[in-house]
Amino acid sequence: MAVAGHDRCVIAIRPENIDAWLNPDPHHLSDMCVILDDPVDAYYQYELVSKEAE
């Protein structure tokens, strides 16, 4: 069976950081790293839906 997924994932940012993330201040781009360092806790799982997917 092939490994599920890929080498990218969603990083769920906190709701209070959405405006800052979508409208970054070009003079304070390091603030974006602070936002990424404080993600919402999330759990993702997958299920095999077809034997043909193997």
Backbone torsions as a table, in degrees:
resi	resn	phi	psi	omega
1	MET	NA	136.1	177.4
2	ALA	-70.7	151.0	177.2
3	VAL	-67.2	134.3	179.4
4	ALA	-77.7	148.4	174.3
5	GLY	94.9	-158.6	-176.9
6	HIS	-157.7	-173.0	-176.2
7	ASP	-95.3	20.5	177.4
8	ARG	-126.4	155.8	177.4
9	CYS	-152.4	161.6	176.8
10	VAL	-76.1	137.0	169.9
11	ILE	-112.7	108.8	-176.6
12	ALA	-80.5	111.0	179.3
13	ILE	-86.4	155.7	-178.6
14	ARG	-67.1	143.2	-179.1
15	PRO	-53.3	-36.3	-178.7
16	GLU	-70.0	-10.1	179.7
17	ASN	-103.0	-0.4	-174.6
18	ILE	-60.7	-48.5	-178.6
19	ASP	-61.8	-42.5	178.9
20	ALA	-64.3	-37.9	-179.6
21	TRP	-68.7	-41.4	-177.5
22	LEU	-79.1	-20.6	-179.7
23	ASN	-132.1	66.8	-175.5
24	PRO	-66.8	144.6	175.0
25	ASP	-81.8	115.9	-176.3
26	PRO	-61.7	-16.7	178.8
27	HIS	-88.6	-7.8	-178.0
28	HIS	-136.9	49.7	-177.9
29	LEU	-66.6	-20.7	177.0
30	SER	-64.4	-20.1	176.2
31	ASP	-62.6	-25.7	178.9
32	MET	-65.5	-37.0	177.3
33	CYS	-65.4	-36.7	178.0
34	VAL	-62.8	-41.8	178.6
35	ILE	-63.1	-44.2	-179.8
36	LEU	-67.5	-28.1	179.8
37	ASP	-78.1	-4.5	-178.8
38	ASP	-129.9	61.5	-176.5
39	PRO	-78.3	164.8	171.5
40	VAL	-72.0	138.3	175.1
41	ASP	-67.3	126.9	-179.4
42	ALA	-138.7	152.4	178.0
43	TYR	-130.4	124.9	-179.9
44	TYR	-117.1	140.7	176.3
45	GLN	-140.8	164.6	179.0
46	TYR	-133.1	163.9	173.1
47	GLU	-137.4	145.5	178.2
48	LEU	-77.5	120.8	-175.2
49	VAL	-99.2	-12.0	-178.9
50	SER	-153.6	139.6	175.1
51	LYS	-64.7	-27.3	179.8
52	GLU	-65.3	-19.5	-179.4
53	ALA	-73.1	-12.1	-177.9
54	GLU	-70.8	NA	NA
